[in-house]
């Protein structure tokens, strides 16, 4: 007696492929039934309102804003560092005596500025109020001429 050529695995694969074909055919029929052919251009249009939200109604022409091409800036605006007083004030937020560096928080801009022990005129510690000047180094802002406020 000869064995059947169709094993259980083969039968399962065939059933699976047949089910996938049927599902695909059903989806295709459903898409055809729900297709909205013959829409006019007006029905397919989408508009943006003044808040940037999609809308099916056209925007009010009275709310239209006109922009000049010359006034538009594309990209990031360059920061101008025009300061009247180069001497700033701040508070030492961290200072490591053993390693010789720390950080000062600027009282106006609230940015952290690196400080090295070589730029100190007198010893400082955390929470001291200081005056300093900012110099841009290779790794960012660095404090120079640091003096403790008494």
Secondary structure, DSSP 4 states (H G I P E B T S, - for coil): -PPPS--HHHHHHHHHHHHHHHHHHHHHHHHHHH--TT--HHHH--EE-TTS-EESSPPPGGG-----GGG---SPPPPP---S-SEEEEEEEEEETTTTEEEEEETTT--EEEEEGGGBSS---TT-EEEEEEEEETTEEEEEEEEE--
